Amino acid sequence: MGKLKVTYVRSIISRPAKHRRIIQALGLRKLNQTVIHQDNPAIRGMVAKVPHLVRMEVVQDD
């Protein structure tokens, strides 16, 4: 499996609590922070719920 690079690009101020919990569950705390997760349906589902707040890129395994 590959990996996903998720970057936090928009603030959660004035967003629903559900979006805040998703951002926190992804391990994102500060704007422009990037985390790398294993590519699985759970992570892709979380990213799909907040596409307006994050940017996702697929990273190939070496």
C-alpha atoms as one frame of an Amber mdcrd trajectory, in Angstrom:
protein
   0.000   0.000   0.000   1.027   3.583  -0.575   0.919   6.536   1.735  -1.070
   9.739   1.824   0.404  13.149   2.537  -2.267  15.326   4.155  -1.669  19.083
   4.532  -3.850  21.349   6.680  -4.628  24.421   4.525  -7.736  26.165   5.943
  -8.700  27.064   9.494 -11.380  25.240  11.490 -12.643  28.482  13.025 -16.437
  28.650  12.570 -16.574  25.038  11.387 -18.790  22.315  12.881 -17.442  20.293
  15.805 -17.392  17.180  13.609 -14.874  18.821  11.261 -12.727  19.858  14.230
 -12.641  16.270  15.510 -11.679  14.930  12.085  -8.770  17.390  11.770  -7.600
  16.433  15.271  -7.917  12.706  14.494  -5.721  13.187  11.432  -3.038  14.587
  13.749  -3.200  18.119  12.360  -2.765  21.051  14.738  -1.307  24.041  12.881
  -1.997  25.491   9.463   0.324  24.237   6.716   1.275  21.232   8.850   1.745
  18.011   6.890   1.329  14.451   8.149   1.824  11.134   6.375  -0.652   8.291
   6.883  -1.004   4.814   5.459  -3.395   4.767   2.504  -6.517   3.025   3.801
 -10.279   3.563   3.551 -10.539   5.091   7.050  -8.047   7.880   6.323  -9.502
   8.510   2.862 -12.967   8.736   4.416 -11.807  11.338   6.939 -10.163  13.392
   4.200 -13.314  13.114   2.068 -15.341  14.714   4.891 -13.117  17.831   5.012
 -11.721  18.361   1.477 -12.178  22.126   1.845  -9.775  22.165   4.835  -6.989
  19.832   3.697  -4.956  18.940   0.623  -4.132  15.285  -0.036  -1.370  13.802
  -2.180  -0.529  10.178  -2.825   3.084   9.324  -2.021   4.647   6.293  -3.688
   6.517   3.760  -1.544  10.177   3.382  -2.392
